[in-house]
Amino acid sequence: MDEPREPMFNAPWPAVAMTAAIIGGFGLQSFLPPEQILPTYGFSPASLNDGRGFTLITALFVHGGWAHALMNGAGALAFGTPVARYYGVRVTGALAFLIFYLVCGALANLGYGLVHAGEPHLLVGASGAVAGLMAAAARMIAGKGVPGPYLSPAVVGMTAAWVVVNLLIAVVGFAPGAGGMPVAWEAHLFGYAAGLVLVTPFGWLSRRGVVD
């Protein structure tokens, strides 16, 4: 009798849906004029002074090219999978995952905006939110499926590596997949910090049914 096979692709649907939103969103964006989409939905630090705070969120779904979108989509799937499993696939868990992702991304953009206050250049992409998922995934690894301690080897190692990578990006000025565009490495660090801290309270919400 044949042994049951483990499914080849078994990521929770909220992680898959977020990946599809990133890649599918850029697919739609690619049919529209970039000079119309990027200034409207991308985030710039100056937006904070212009009453366009909504771009803290909309910028997460706008990307600079296919490589940019695919890299963020792959990151959302890889790092979002353990987080989505922890929150669960019911309505409350899926909403907790979505809001956690959006909050990490918005805080990443906000942090960048405060560091570069008033500057007009645009920031686009889901990298800050994906960094939040990365941090949360590190804590999932440390806790074997639940948020582990901040000072565990997995969390300390991932955090140190992420800081070093982004400091190198800051020195070099670009990263693979960015299409030669400047990389907002500060947003990556703010998003990562948000994910480290917020993964636990959003887990409480997903289980208590507050997010419904």
Disulfide bonds with the S-S distance in Angstrom:
none
